Amino acid sequence: MEPIRVLLVDDHAAFRAGLRALLRPVEEMEVADEAASGEQALALLPRVQPDVVLMDLAMPGMGGVAATERITRDNPHVRVLVLSMADDDDAVFAALRAGARGYVLKGARRADLVRAIRAVAEGEAIFGPALAGRLMGYFSDLGRKPEPSFPELTPREREILGLVAGHLTNVQIAARLGLSQKTVRNHVSSIFTKLRVADRAEAIMRVRESGP
């Protein structure tokens, strides 16, 4: 099995070195290269061909949001995982709008970071534990709004969409709602079809763009 190739993008050399040391023992991952800016990351991309770009947001010159937008637009097979100090909602949703597949705060445990890299490499959307809890709270009342933002969804589908937005897996949603995994899969598929989205990340963005 080929290792997951990771490109590190951060303007602090010491932090990149720490990430290399953190990921070195993980057998299924390989740090393919590193960049100190968004511009450098874009220049390296054709040669490095990473599976996952671990992207900082605050960098001199081209910031992480702009670099993420360029990478995901021109290289849709490359997944961007933001690793940032910024934990405000504006930063998180700006990164998602740019095409990031996940968002983890700097200082996360190695296990959480490795899990996030693996998840985005497999096409999932993922957030660090602290952010996931906040996002879940943000979307938790979707199924209870008297005038729902998505009238095409049933109340159950809006409830499940809120749990998807909180980064619960289908297995966790099934356990929470007392449904079978097959039923949850069918609901999620129906939600994606009705919202005309391809995956969880796009569904979250649709909800965010619909307003409070």
N, C-alpha and C positions, 0 to 999 in steps of 0.2 A: 504494500500500500504506500502510495506517494505521500510524503509529509506535507502538511499545510505550510505553504510559503508565506511568510509574514514580512511586510515592509514597515519599518518603524519610521514615523514622521514626527519629530519633536525638535525644537530649536535648542534644547539643552543636552549637550553631549553626555553629561554625567547621568542624566535620566535615561537616555537611550542605552548607555552602558548597563545601567541597572536592569532595564527591560531585557537586554540580551542575557544577562546572568540569570534572570528570573525564568526565562523561557528555555534556556539551554538544556536543563534536565528533562524537558518534556519531549519524549521520543517522537511523537507524531507531528511535531512542529519544527520549523526551520526558519531562523531569521535570515531572510534572503539578502537584505541590504537595509540601509538606513538613510534618511534624509533630514536636513535641518530646516527645510522650508517647504511650502506648498509647491513653489516653482521647481525645486530640486526633485521633489517626489514625482511630479509630472514628467520631468526629463528622464528619470530612472525607470519609469513604468514599462516602456516597451522592452527594455533589456531584462529587467528583473522578473516580469510576469508574475506578480504575487497573487495569491489567492485572497489574502486579507491585508488591508492597509490599516495599521493601528495609528490613528490620526489625532494629533493635538489640535486644539482650536486656536489658541492665542499664539501666533507666531509673527515675526516681522515679515513685511512684504505680503504675499498671498496667504491669508489665514486659512484655517482648516475648513471652514464652511465653503469658501470659494473653491478650494482644492478638491473637496469632496464632490461638489457639483460637477466639476470638470471630469473627475475620474469616473464617476458613475454614469455621466452622459456619454463619454467616449469609450468606456470600457465596462459595459454592463455586467460582464462576468466577474469583475473584481468587486469584492465586498469591503465596505469601509466600516470600521468599528472605531468610534470616537473614544479617546481616553483623555479626559480633561479634568481640570480643577473646577471648572464652572458647573454649578449644580442648579442654576435657575431655569425656570421653564422656557424662557426665551431662547437660551442657548440650546437646550435639548431639542426643541421643535424646529429651530433653525437648521440644526444638523440633520434632522429627519427630513425636512423639506428638501435639503440638498441631496438626499439619497442615502444617508448613513443607515446601516442595518442595525446598529445598536449604539449604546452609550454607557460607558463605565467610568466611574470617577477614579482619578488618580488616588493611590493609596488602597485600592481594592486588594483583597487577598489574592495570592497567586491562583488558588483554586477557582475563584470567581472569574479572574481574567482569562484563565485557560478555558473555562467553560464557555465564556462569551466568545472567544476566538473560534472555538470549535463550532458553536451554534451558528454564527454568521457564515462560517465557511460552508455549512450545510444548508444555507438559505433561510435560516430562521432570523427573526428580529429579537433582540435581547437587550435588557437594561440591568444595571447593577441593582442589588437588593434595595438600596435606599431609594433610588429613582423609581423602581418598579412599584414600591409601596405608594409613592406619591401619585404616580400615574393611575394606579388602581383607584385611589381616592378621587382623582379628577374625573374619571369616567364611571364611577360606581353607580351614579344615579341615572344613567342613560335609560334603563328600563322603567324608571318611575316618573319620567317627565310627562306632564299632562299633554303637552304638545311636542311630541318627539321630533327630533331633527330629521329622522329617516322614517317617514311614514310607510315606506315600502317594506320595512322590517316588522315582523311580529314582536309583541312584547318579550317573548322568550329569546328571539334573535337579538334584540337590543340588550337584554340582560347578558347574553353570551358575548356580545361584542364588547361590553364593558369589562368582562373578565379577560377576554383576549387582549384588550388594551392594557390590562394590568399584568400582562405577560404570564398568564396561567396557561399551562399546556392543556391539550384536549383531555388528558387523563385527569388532571387536577380539576378541570371544569366539570367533568363527569362526576367526580367524587363530591364536589361541592353542591351540585344541583341534584344529585341522586339520579342521574341519567346514565344510560349505557354509552360507552365510548363511540359506538357506531352512530348513535343518535346525535351526539355532539359533533362528530365529523360531518354528518349530513347538515346540521344547522350551520356550521362554519362555512361549508361549501355554498350553502344557500346565501349566506351573508355576502360572501365574496362575489357571487354572481349578481346579486341585487345591487351591490354598491359598485360593481364593475371594477373590482380591484383584483390584483394577482396574489397578494399575500398579506400577512399580518401588518407589516410596516405600512403598506399603502392604506389598509383599513384604518389604522391609527391616525394617519394623516388626514383622511377624509373626515373623521370625527373632529379632530382639532380644527380643521378649516370650517366646519359647520357652525362654530361659535359656541358660546356658553349655553 
